[in-house]
Every structure is written in C-alpha cells, then in structure tokens.
Amino acid sequence: MDLLCRVIGHKHARRVWHDGVDFRARCARCGGDMLRDGVHGGWRLFDPAGDADPIRMEKPANRSHAG
C-alpha cells in the first residue's frame, strides 16, 4: 500500500464500473481494488474474503475506439 494511502486514505480513480453488486474502481494512488460501500457511505478497499459474491462481474476490458 502506498504511504500516502496509509496517511490520508485511498482515492478512487475516475474510471468506475458496476460489477453487478457495487460500483468499483482502482485506487488512483496505490492501484488497490475499491468498491463504493452503500452501507458505510464511501469508498473502501475491496476485501476478496468478505466481498466475494458469485454474481460479481470482472472489470470490463478497455475497448479501443478505432474507426
């Protein structure tokens, strides 16, 4: 984890996707997987052990916008 994340917390990146359960993003500082926690009202790191759900979809691949 990045030192800045330890001191002031994670910052979600601008690219956000919905995985079928929650909105997800990467941390702009350390690259950790994050999810928007509707219960606690904010972004937090994704916990594979506690957040695992068979209906979650993988992050969509970047699509090329070529002609």
Order of alpha helices (4+ residues) and beta strands (2+ residues): alpha-beta-beta-beta-beta-alpha
